[in-house]
Structures are given as structure tokens and as C-alpha cells.
Amino acid sequence: MVVDFLKRPIVLREGRVIIKSQEFVLFILVLFLFLLEGPIYTINLSIGGIIPYKRALLIFVAFGATLLLCIRNVKIGRVDITFAIIFLVAIISFLVNRGSVIGLTKYQLWVFFAYAVYFVGNHLISEQNYLALLRTCYAIGVLQMPVLVFQRVAYPYMSTTFKTEVSLTDASFGTFFVYGDPAMAIFLIFLIIFLLWDKNAYQVMKYRKIVILWFTASVFFANAVVCQAILLLVYGVYLLQTLKKPLYFYLSIVGMIPIIIILALVLLFAPVDITIPHLLVALYKGGGRLLLSGEVSDLQMKIFLSGGYSREAALYYLFVVKGLMLFGEGPGTFYGIFQTMGHFFTFYAETGLLGLLSSYLAMYFMSSKIRRAGKQYANILFVSVLLLTLTTDVFIHCTIIFIYVILCKSYILSISPLIPKTVRPAKATNS
């Protein structure tokens, strides 16, 4: 599977080595973001950071190369326009709040990374390479479980520097970026969704059921709790769509209601380390007003305002103290690069409702072609990303956007033979 994709960027023809530029750029980005970043950063943290690998430089080069290769075929679409709006809203927020130039630069840079990986995937994935690309992604997915086991076993023996930067809870990132364990889990979930919903998935993976079980075990072995809840939701939706007997159908709906309610409460209102009993006590004490009852300590509020991680203080500050904000408090006001509390909080706090809705609109439009074809696959992908934004900054972890684009574009190419095409009548010729 991987060998097939490895052969595509470089071809030996008539004794000459020919590099296929477009597929070479795509291959390099997939190789580093999905397979090599985790090992590189693990080694780098252990030896003092002497490896000169920079994700930002890689993405800049990939974007520039794609732009040069596809300049004649580049068309401005809804996703491009929506990202332009995101950039514009950030500038307006910066001016209204008299913000920091450094904060604006950081914010725009991470938005650009998300756009760059979308641009590369959207323009370089084609009918000629999408099957090989998907098989490579599945091969990388199969590797995650043994890597996760190794990381869990090896953690006590890692260097002090590594353990200072990465806690045991977060040491389940597989071959992905050290700080991106949700990226690894959502990568596997997206691949599961493809296998469940795409009727042509047999072209990609022969042992579909075994692979789905393997990926499911990998997600639950990792510590990405939110992704585990998302996966349960995915299976629930799949069962609701496939069950035909009315009794089983209604029982499934009744069973899913409490799961969805608890998931929503935990995602929206719970601190990171909260347990279900703790959550129920908080609900009781709050008199039904959840954690927005004002029982936020001064210490929690100070931690949030200084850029730290306190979700309940963030909720109280943003929606009770501040209320509705169109442009937020200015880009880069609260968070450093890795001190994020999730895309939802970051975008609303820094660029307000307009910035948040624009970012969601961009992700919605990425799957719009599938939706126009009348497929539910696009909706389940989008909802999964939407839920993940409550705890993860999906633009900073641009790997999430990249795999999202790969699965959207590949699905379109997979179902394209099934979509009826309008056949134009041939022009009459003069005899």
C-alpha cells in the first residue's frame, strides 16, 4: 500500500529518474505530518532540540510549490473567500481593540497554515493518486497501535526534558505531532467514517471490518477522551441509519439521548479532569445553571486571563461577563501557541462571533461538494470536527484540517463515477 504511493512521486523511465512534481509535494507533506513528526519531535526533545526541523517552513514550501505548479488552474472558491474573511475579521478586531502586532501575526500565521494545507490537498489530490494516498493513510493508521503501546511503556524511561514537556496523559500521540494526540485519534476516526459510509471502500481496504476494529481499539487506547466520545457518536449515527427493524431503531434513539446529553455537558461545561459524579454535583450546586453560576474562583479567572487552561472560567468570562462580542478582544490576546483551550474558545475570545462563524463556515464549505451530491458522509465528518473544536484548536493542529480535506476530496473522487453526468449532444457536421 505505502509502496504504491512511494513509487508515484519518483518514476524510472527509459533509464531516467523522473520526479512528478505535484505528487512529490503531496507525498512529502503526508510523510512528515502523518508519519515522521512524532518521532522527530520525540527525539528532538530528548536530545535538546538540535534537529533543525520546522513544520512552519515545510508548510510554507509546500504551499509555494503547489501555487507555482497549479497557478493556471487555481480558481477562487467559497473556502478561499471564507478564509479571506477570517483574515479580514482578525485585522478589524486588531484595530478595534488596539491589539498587539505580535498577537495579530501569530493568529494570522496559524490561520494561514490551516488554509495552506487545505490548498495543497484540494489542488494536488487527483483521480490518479487518491487511491494510493488513502491506502497510505490506512497503512499509517494501522501503525498507530504498536507505536502507542511503545510510548506508554517507554515513557518512564524517557528523558526529564521530554517528561517535562509531555505528560503521561498526553504521551499517546502515535506518529503525529507531540502535542497533537487529538490529531492522531481524529485521523483514525475519519478513516473509520470513510470505511463505514463509502460503498467503494473495498477499493482501498480489503479487510474493512478488521481494520475498523483495530482503529477503534487504537482510539480507545489513546487518552483523547473527546475523540472517544465522538467515535461513539459516529457509531450511534451509523446504527441509526442501518437498522431497519422499528423496535431496534427506537431503542437505539432512546439509548443515544443520554449519551449525547452527557457528551454535550462534558464538552461544554466540564474542566479537563472532571468525572461524571463531579459533573453531577456541579450541576446540582449550580441549580440547573451548570458551571455558569458564578462559582468561578479568582484564581481560575487569573489563570484564564493570563493565557492558562481553565475552561469553566473561560465560559463565565466570555458569556457572562463579556456577553456577545462581534470582534472579540483582539487576536493573540489570551493564548500562546500551545496554551489553547480549543478552537471555539480561541476564536470567540480573540475575534468574536464573526471570526468563529467564519471559521466554521470554511470547514463546512470544504465538504460542500459531497453535500451537494446528497451524501450524509459530509455531515458526519463536519459534525465530528465541530465537536473537536470545543477542546482542540483545529487550525493550530493543521494536521486535522489536512486529513479532513484528504477524506473530503477522496470521497468525491470515489463517488464521481456514481454521479450522473450531463451528456451534451454532438454537434452536427456538414457532409
N, C-alpha and C positions, 0 to 999 in steps of 0.2 A: 504494500500500500504506500508506504513512505517512499520506497524506491521509485515508484511510478512518478511521484511528484518531483523527486530529486532529478530524474532524467530530463524533465521538461525544460528547466531553465538553461541547461547546457546540453547541446546536441553535437554528436560527432558525425560529420557528413563529408564523405569523399576525402577522408584523411584530415579534415579541418575541424577545429573546435568552434562551434557557433553558439554564441550566447543570445538567448531570446530575452531581450531587454525587459519587456513588461512582466513576464513570468519570473524573471530573476529578481526584480524588485519585490514582487509579491512573496516569493519564496523566502527572501532574506527577512522580511518583516514578520512573517509567520514563524520562521525558525527562532528568531530572537524573542518575540513577545510570548510565544506559547511553550517553547521548549528550553531555551537557554538562560532566560533572565533569572529564574530561581537559582540554578546552580552558580551562575556568575556572581550574583549578589551574596549568596551564602559564603562562597569562597572569599569574596571581597571583604565582607565584614569580619571574617575570621583572620585575615592577614593584614588588616589595617587599611583597606581601601586603596590599594595601589594599582588595581586593574582599571585602565582608562576607558571603561565602557560607559556611555551616556545614552540613555533612552531618548532624551530630547534631540540629540544630534541625529540619531538613527531615524526618528520620525521626520525631522526637517529634510534629511536627504531623500527619504522615500517619497515625501510629498513633492519635493522639487523634481525628482526624476519622473514621477508619474505625470506631473504637469507638462514637462517637456515632451514626454512620449505621447501624450493624448491631447495635446493642445488643440489640434484640429477637430477633435470630436467632443470637446468639452462644451456642455450645454448647461446654462443656469437653470436649476430646477427649484422645487419648493424647499428642499432641505438646505440648499445653498443660501436661498433668500432668508430662511429662518435663522440660520447661523449668523448672517449679516445683521439681522435684527437683534440677536443676542449681544453681538459686539457693540451695536449702537446703544442699546439699553444700558450696558455697562459704562459707556462713556458719559451718557446723560446722568446716571447715578453718581459717577465720579464728580461731575460738575456741580450737581445739586448739593452734594454732601461735602464738597471741597475736600475730596479724599486724597489718599496717598498715591503718588505716581508709581511707586514700587508695588503697592497693592493692586492697582489697575493693571500693571504689566504682568504680574503673576496670574491674575484672574484671566486676562485675555490669552495668555500663553497656554493655560490648561484647556480653555475652550478651543483654541486653535488645534491642540493635539487631538481632541475628540473629532474635530472637523477633518483633520488631515488623514486619520485612519479611515474615516468614512469615505473620503475622496479616493484614497488608494484602493480600498476594497470595491467601491462602486465602479471604478473605471478599469480595473485590471482583471477582475473575475469575469470569465467568459465561458461560452459553451465548450471550448477546447480544454479548459483546465479545472472547471468546478468539481467534477467527479474526483479527480486526483487530489484536489485540495481538501475535499470532505473526507476522503479516505485517510489522508494525512492527519487531519484533526481527530478522527476516531482513533487512530493509532496512538496519538499523543494522549488522548483521553484514557486509553487502556493502561498507559504507563503510570497514571497518577496514583493508583492504589499502592503499588510497591514503593513508590517514592514517599508517599505519606507515611507508610509504616516505618521506612528508614528514618524519616525526620523525627518521628515520635520516639523511636528507640535511641537515636543518636543525640537527641537534644541535651541530655545530662552531660555529655562528653564534649559539647561544643565550647568554643572559647568564651571568655567572660564578656568580650565585646559583643559577640553575637547575641548572647543571652540578655544583655542589657538593652539591645535594640529590639529584639524579638522575644516576646513572652512565650511560655509553653502553650498558652491558649491559641496564639497566632502562628505557631510553628506547624501549620498544616496547609502550606501554600503550594505543594507539589512542585512542578517545574516552572511555576509562574512567579511573578514579582514577589519579593519577600513580604511586602506589606499588602499583598493583594489576594489573601485567601478567599474572599468572595468571588474574585475573578475566576479562580480555578473551579469553584463549585458551580457558578453560573455557566461557565463554559460547558461543563458536563450536563447541566440541566437543559441548555439549549440543544445539545446534541440528542438528548433523550426526546425532547419535543419533536425534533426532526424525524426521528425514527418512529414515533407514535403517530404523527399526523401525515407524513408524506407517504403516499401509496407507492411511490417509486423508490423507496428507501432500499429495496433489495439490491439496487444497482450499486449502492455504496457499501452495505454491510450484509453479509450472508447470515450470520448468526445473530439476528436482531434481538431476540428475547434474552439471550445470554449476555449480550453487551449492555442492554438496558439494566439488567440486574446488577452487573458489575459496576456500572456508572452510579447506580442508586446506592450501592454499598459504599462507594468511594465518597459520595456526598455526605452520607451519614457518618462516615469515619472521620471526616474533617470536622472542624469546630465552627463552621459557618452556620449558626443556628437559623438565621433568617432564610438562608438558601434551602435548608432542610424543610422549613415551613412552606416555602414556595414550591418545592418539589411535591409535597403532599397535596398542595392545591392543584398542581398540574395533573396529578393522577386522579384527583377528585373530578376535575372537569372532563378528563378523558373517559372516566367511567360513566359520567352523566350522558355523554354523547354516544357511547357504545352500547349501554344497557338497553334492551328492548322491552323486557318484561316490566309492566307498570309498577308492580309491587317493589321490585328491586330498585327501580328508578326513584320512587318516592322515598324509600328507606335511605337511599344514598343522599338525597337532598336534605332529609332530616338530620342525617349524620354529619353532613358538611357544615350546617349552620353554626353549631357551637365552635367548630374548628376555625371557621372564618372569623367569628366574633373574637375569639381568644387571640388569633393571629393579629387582627387589626389592633386590639388593645395593647399587645406586647410590642408591636412595631411602632405604634404612635406614642404611647404614653409610659413605657417602662424604661428604667435605667438599664444599662448593659447587663449587669449581673443579677437582675431581678428574677425571682422564682414565681411560679403561679400562685402559691399561697401568699407570698409577699404582695403580689399584684392585687389579689382579692382583698387583703387587709387595706391596701391603699385606696381601693375603690370604696370600701365601706367607710373609711375615715373621711374620704372626700365627699360623702353624702351624694354620691352619684355624679359628682363633677370631675371624676378621675383625678389626675395629678395636677389639674389646673386650679386647685382650691386655694392656692396662695401659700401652701405649706412648703415653700421652697426656702431653704436656709440661705443666709447671707453668704456663707462660704461657697455654696453651689453657684450662686449668682456671680460671685467674683471669679470663680473658675471659668464659667462660661464667657464672661465679658473679656477675660484675658486670653481667650482662644482655646480653652481646655474642653474636656468632654463631659458635659452634663446635660443630657437630653431633656430632663424634666424642667431644668432651669431655662433651657432654650425655649421650650414650649411656652412657659409662663411669660418670659420676657418678650418673645416675638408676637404672641397672640393676645396677651392680656395687657401687658404694659404698653407695647407699641401699637397693637391693633393692625389695621390694614395698611400696608406700605406698598406703594406702586413702584418705587425705585430703591427700596432698601436703605441700608446705612452706608453704602459705598463699597465697591469691590475691594477685597482684601482686608476688610475691617476686623474680622474675627479670627480667621483661621490661617495657620501655616499650611505648608504643602501636605503634611501627613496628619495634622491635628483636626481632621474633619469629622463631622457628625453625620454626614450623609448629604447627598445632593439636594434633597428637599430643604433642609435647614440652611445649607450654604447659600443656595441661590436666592431663597426668600430673604434671608438676613442681609445679604450683600447687594442684590439687585432687585429685590421686591417681587411683587406678584407678576409684573411684566416679564422680568428675567426668568422666573420659574416657569411660567406658562410657555414662553418661547422655547425653552429647553425641552419641555415635554412635547411640544409640537414638532420639534426637529426629529425626535426619536419616533414619533407617530408617523411622520411622513417617510421615514426610512423604509417602512414596511407597507407603504400605501399601494404599491403595485400588486402585492399579494392580496390586499384587502379588496381592490377593485375586481380581482378575479373571483371574489366570493368565497375566500378561504378563511376558516377560523384560526388557522395556524398563526397568522399575523397578530390576531388579537391576544392569543395566549403568550406569544413572545413579548408583546408590548406590555401586557399586564405584569409579567414576570420582572421586566426591567423597572416598571413603575414601582412595584413593591420594594425592589432592591434599593431604589433611590432614597428610601426612608432611613437607611442605615449606612449606605455606601455612596461615595461620590463617584458616580459612573463616568464623569468626564475626566477626573484626575486619573482614575483607573481606566485609561482609554482602551485597554485590552478588552473590556466588556463591550464597548462600542464596536470594536473591530470584529469580534466573534458574532455580535448581533447583525452587523452588515453582511458578513460572510453567509450566515444562515438565511437571511432575507434574500440576498441575491441568488444564492444557490437554489433556494426553493423555487424562485421564479423560473430559473433555467430548467429545473427539474420538471415543472408542470407545464412549461411552454408548449410541448407537443400536444397537451390535452386542451389547450385554449383554442377555440375556433378562430381561424384567421379569415379575414375578408379577402376573397379572391377577385381581383379585378379582371374583367373580360378583356381578352386580347384585342388589340386594335386591328381593324380590317385592313388588309393590304391590297393595293391595286394590282391586278394581274395583268 
